């Protein structure tokens, strides 16, 4: 019988912070000449003798917290972070399941080297050890008729597919002017071409391995490959160093950010209903008013919006008054936003040998052509590092959304059926506990991460991240946008989100230096 798992024990702890309230520099400045250097400040700091602008940051994920930390480091403490949920982190969400950390959201640091700002954050916090904990890529390719594909065929087909994937990525830098359609078609054509290089008796299994790998690639991209542009696929920048796990939970990277923030600057359970921007009410009124769903309002000189692209797609027309500019709305509509869900399965008596790797489902092209069952979106099933009792199944695309609508009993039944089918063992047990993510159903996220769709381009990512009003306008920016979807080359990543938060905080810092404090109010902009 399936026992419902209560993921109430989250790894986030409340951090004790002892950050004293900074006094005005000018209140301490004597007038004598011998103290003439007392107000000298670091170049990155705003002038402490001047008033600070007021800032509201919508979203307490790593983009919002990184923006807040950067503001503090440069002398701006007059901000409030409004987080819709009861926890920080956003799509970083670590929980315990049994004897192991279950990452409901972000799984890896993508790029294990000092060029990655999240890697350095984790290293400084002592969250990584030597050798670096990396994902285990071992495991068998199993077919739907219960066979394990021979290792020599699997490894050759695997490397062949990786070569094809690299060719797809190279299309972006080639920029030859011709379009190659969607990624699934490009991969399918190349797979068929490469199969002729295999001995005839190996082609059937080699095809299953490579088509199974297209399904696994969906988890990286976040959606069906038929919705992803082959020409834009290579716009993603791989940071050297490979993927790295955070053994004690990805949520640990939030600790240094939270410690640096002033007490009570992060307000939890504060979903935002609307943002009124421009001069509100009168020429001397606030530049922006952020209204929360509970009725509380916050006035601001600047608003940093870090909500997901999925939330912007669902709510931008009702969230902002006046409406956002046409080019930003166009970017919101044309950039892709997908979903990847994870299902954690706990067993009292494991049916696998620990550290032997997971199970990669070698679907055939015909099996994948029909997506009538959400289980066809199952990418692979892997061992969870650090546990001998828990497996993790990955589901991507619209099938991941369909899975969210099923009961836990139905999910356990479907996965057990597939595991029995692909292993050829009809006696495999049902899991005793199950824990799963539901990123689409959560209205605070509406999905997992962005991708480059058939109508997407890098310019739209820049448009999404541009301030409103723009830098060429006579009015100083009011709305600033951060989040992984706003960073060309680093979309869909945690480090992209962190970089974007720092970018927008730096924009406010430079504007504050330019104006010598808060910006002057603009001309009156009224709502219709």
N, C-alpha and C positions, 0 to 999 in steps of 0.2 A: 504494500500500500504506500502511495506517495505521501510523504509528510511535507506540509507546506513550510517553507523556510522563511523565517522572518529576518530580513537583512537590517534590523534596527541597530545592530552594533556596528557603527561606522568607524573607520580608523581615525577620523578627524577628532582631535582633542582641542580643548580651548587653551590657547597659549597665553601665559601670563606675560603681560607687557608692562614695563615700568619706564614709559617715555614721558619725560616731564614736558609740560606745556612751555613752549618757547615764548619768552618775553620780547617785547619790541626792542630792537637794538637802540632806537633813539631814546628810549626811556633810561638807558644806562650811559648815554654818551655825555661825558663832561665837555665843557666848552673850552677848557685850557688847551694850549697848543701842544703840550707834552702828550696829550691823548689823541692827537690828530689821526693816528693810524688805527684807532680802536674799531672803526667801522669797515676796515678792509675785509673783503669776503672772497671766498673761492669763486673762480670764474664760472663754474656751473651753477652757482647759487643766484637766486633772485635777491634784490636789494632788501635786506630785512628792515630797513628804515621806511620802506614804502608799504602801503596796504596791499593785501593779497587779494587776488580774484577769488570768487566763490566757484567751486566746481562740483558738479554732480556726475558720478560715474554709474551708469546703468549696467549692472552685471558684476557679480563677484567671482567670475572665473579667472583664469590666469591672465587674460588680457586686462581685465579691470584692476586686479590686484597689482599687476606689474606697473600699470599707469599710476596707481596710487603710491606705490613704493617710490617710483621715480620722482613724483611731485614732492614727497617728503624729503628725499635726498637732496633736492634742489631748493628747499626752503618754503614750499607751499604746503600748508597743513589744513587749509580751509576747504576741505572737501568732504563729501559723503558718498559712500558706496552703497547703492541700493541693490540688494540681492533678493531675487524672487523666492528662492527656496530657503530651507532652514540650515543650509551648510554652505561653506565656500567651495570653490573649485570648478563649478560648472560641469563641463564634460570630463573633468578629472574626478572620478568617484570610486574610491577604494573601500571595500567591505570585507569582513571576515566571512568565510564559509568553511565550516569544519576547522581544519588545521592549516588553512592557507588564505592568503589575500586574494580576493576576487576583484579584478579591475572591471568595473561595470562600463567604464568609458575608455579613455586613453590607456593604451597598453604598454607602449614602448617610448623611449627617447629615440627619435629617428635621427641618428647621427651621433655616434658615441665618440665625440672629440671636443676639444676646447673651442672649436668654431661654433658650437651649439650653445646658446645661452641657458638652455634648460639643463644640459649636461653639466655645465659649470656650476649651476645652482645646486644640483644634486650632489656634486662632488664636494662643494664647500660645506654642505650640510652633513657630510659623512654618510650618505645614503648608498654609495657605491663601493665595491670592494675589488681587489685585484685577485684573480682575473675578472674582468667585467662580466656580469651575468647577462648572457645573451639567449635569444630564443633557440629552442632545440628544433632543428629542422629534420631530424631523423623521422622515420616512419614509413609505413608501407602504402603503396597505391593499391587499393582494392577495388574490384569491379562489382557491378550489381549482381553478377551471378556467383558471388562468393569466392572469387579467386584473388590471391595476392600476385601481382604482376612481378615477373622475374626482375631482380635488381639490375642486371646489365641493361635490360630494355628500359627500365624506369629511369636510370641515371642518364642514359643517352637521350631519351625523349625530354627529360628535364632540362638538360643543357641546350638542346635544340630549341626548346620553347623560350628559354632565357635569351638566346640569340635573337629570336623573333621579337621578343619584347624590347630588346635594345634597338632593333631596327625601327620599331614603332616610335620609340622615344626620340630617335634621330630625325624623324620627320619635322619636328618643330624647328630644329636648328637649320635644316636644309632650306626651308622657306622658298620652295621652288615655284610657288604660285598655284599649283594644282592642288585640289582637295582629294583626300583619301577616304572621305566618309567617316563612318563610325568605327570605333576600335574593334568591335567584335568581327565585323566583316574583314577588316585588314588582317587580323590574327587568323581568321578562318581560312582565308586564301593562302596565307603563308604556310599554315600548318599542312594544308593539302599538298602544297608544293614540296615541302620538306619530307613528307611521308614517302615520296618516291626514292629517297635516299636510304630508306630502311629495307632490309630483306623482307620479302613478301610475307613470310611467316611472322614477322614482328610488327607489321603495320597496324593490325587491329589493336594490339595492346599499346603501341606507341601513340596511336590516335587517342585512345582513352586517357592516357596520362596527360597529353597536351590539352585536350578539351577539359579535363578535370582541373588543370592549372588555370584555364580561363575562368573557371568558376572561383578559384582561389583568388585570382586577380581582382574579382569583384569586391572582395573585402578590403583590398588596398584602395580601390577607387571609390567605393561607397555606393555603387549602383550598377545596374545592368550595363554591360559594356556596349550595348547597342545605343545607349544614350550618351556615350562619351566620345568626344572628338579625337580621332586618330591624330590629326594634325596638331592638336594642343596637348596631347598626352605627355609629350616631352618637356612641357613648360615647367614641370615639377623639378626642383633642384634637389638632388641627393647629396646630403652632407656626408662626408667620409666617416667611417667608423662603425657602420652597421647599426642595427637596432640593439638597444640596451634596456634590460629590465631594471626596475627599482624594486628590490626584493621585499622590502617592508611596506610597500605601497607607494604608488605614484603621488598620492596625496601629501607625502612628506615634503615635496618641493614647495608646497604652499607655506610651510612653517616660517622660513625666513622672510617671506613677504608679509605675512600677518604680524610677525613680531615687530616689524618696522613701522606699522601704522599706528596712529594715535588711538587711544582708547575710545571705543564706541563709534569709530568712524565707519564701520561696516554695519549696516542695518539689514537684518535678515527678515525673511517673510514679508518683503516689500515689493511685490510685483508692480510694475509701472503701467498705468493706464494710458497716459498721454503726455506729450511734450509740446507745450506752447512755446514757440521760439520767435525771435524778433522782439521788438519792444512790446510789452504786454500791457495794454490798458492806456498808457500815456508815454510821452516822449521820455519821461524820467523814470519809467517803470523798469522792472527787471528785464534782462535780455532773454531769459527763459524761465519757465515754470514747469517743473516736473510733477505731475499728479500721479499719486499711487492709487491702487485699487481700493485701499482702505480710506481714501479721502485726504490723507496727509499730502501737503504740497511742499516743494523745495524750490527756492529761487536760486538761480545760478547765472554766472557770467558765461560759463562754458559747460556744455554737457558732452561727456564722452559716452557714446553708445557702443556697447560691446555685446549686444544680444546676437544670437546666431543668425546666419543668413536665412535659416528656416523660419525663425520668428519674424524677420523682416518681410519675407515672402507672404506670410500669413497676416501680418498686422500693420504693415507700413502705412497703408492708406488711412487707417483709423488712429494710428499712434501719433502722427506728427501733424501739427497745425501751425502755420500753413503746410501744405503738402510738400514733399521733397521734390527737388528739381528733376526734370524729365530724364537727364542722363543717369542720375542715381537710380531712379525707378527702373530704367531700362537694364541697368546692371543687375539689380535685384532679381528681375524677371529672367534674365538670360543666363546668369551663372547657375550651375547645377548644385543641388544640395541633396545628398543621399542619406541612407541609413544603414548602419551595421549594428546588429544586435548579437550579444553573447548569451549563451545558455550554459550555466554551470551545473554539472551533474555529479552528485556525491553518491558513492557506493560503499556499503558496509564491507563487502567482499569484492575487491577489484578483480576484473576478469583479464587484466593486462599485466605485463611485467614492467615494473617501474623503470623508467629511463630507457625504454626501448622505442620511444617515439609514439606519435599519434597515428591516426588513420586518415589518409587522404583519399577522398572519394573520386574514383576514376570513372566519372560519368561518360557515356558516349554522346556524340553530337545529337543523335536522334532523341536520347533521353532528355537532353537539355533543351531541345527545341520546343517541348511542351512544358509550360510552367504552371500547370493547373494545380499543383500541390506545392505548398510553401516549402516542403522539405527539399525540393529541387534547388532551393537557394542555399542549402547547407554546403558550406565551402569545405570545411575540414573539421576534424575532431582531434584535439591535442591534449596531451597530459599537461596538467598545471604544475609548473615548477614549484618544488617544495612540498608537494603533496603526493601521497601514494593512493589517495582515495577520490580525487576529483578530476574530472575531465571538463574541457571547455569546448563547446561547439559554436562555430561562427556562422551567422546567416546574414546575407547582404541583399540589398535591393528591395523591390516591392514584396518579395517573399518574407523579408524580415518584418515588414509592416503587417502582413497577414498573420505572421506568427504571434504578434502582440495581441491579436483578437482571440486567440485560442486559450483554453484553460490550461493550467499547469498539467493536469492529467492528460489532456490531448497532446501537449508538447512532449511529455515523457513517453507516451505511447508511440508517437510518430518517430522520435529519435531512436527508440529501442527497436522499432520495426526496421529502420534503415541500417542500424548497426548489425542486427541479425542477418539482414540481407547481404550486406557487403562483406561481412566476416564469414558467412556461411554457417554460423552457429545459431540454431534456433532456440538455444537454451540460455542466451545471455540474459542477465537479470535486469529488472527495472531499477532506475536510480531510487535511492531512499529519500533524497532531498533534491530540490531543484531551485535555482536562483537565476533570473534572467533580467536583462535590460529591456526597456521599452522606450527608446528615444523618440520615436515618432509620436506616440501617444502623450508624451510629456509636453504640455503646451508651452513650457519654458524653454524648449529646445527645438521641437518639431523636426527632429532628425539628428544626424551624427556629424557630418562634415561636408565641406564643399568639394566640387570637382569641376572640371572643364567640360561643359556640355557641348552639344552640336552647334549651338549659336554663341558659345562663350569665346572670349579672347582676353588677353592680358590687360588690354586697355580698360575693360569692364571691371577688373579687379582694382585697378587704380581709381576708377570712377567711384567704386563702392567705398574706398578708403579716403576719398577726398573730403575736405571739410565743407560745411555749408554755413554761410556763404563762402564762395571760393576765394582763393588767395588774391585774385585780381579784382575782387569787389571792394568798394569803398568802406564797407562794413567789416569789422573783424569777425572771423569765424565764430559761430555760436555752437553748432553741432559738429562734433568730431566722431569719426567712426573707426572702431578697432575690432579685432577678431581675426581668426585664421583666414577667413574668406577674403580679407582685404590685402593680403600679402602675396604679390606675384612670386611664384617659385616656391613658396613655403606654405601654400594653402593646405588645409587638412591636418596641420601639425600643431603640437603644443608650442614648439619654439616659434612658429609663425605667429601664434596668438600672443606670446610674450613680447616678441619684437614689435607687434602692432601697438600694444599698450604703451610701451616705452616711446614709440614714435609719436603718439598723440599727446602724451604727457610732455614730451620735449617741445611739441608745437606750442602748447600753452606756456611753457617756461620761456620760450623765445618771444612770444607775444607779450608776456608780462614784463620782460626786460625792455622791449620796444616801447611799450606804453608807460613804463615806470609804475606799474600797478594794474588795476582792473581796466578793461577797455572802456571807452566812452560809449554811452548808449547810442544805438543806431536810430535812423528815422523810424517812425512808427510803422509797424507791419501788422495789420489787423487780419483776423480770421474771417472768412466768409460766413 
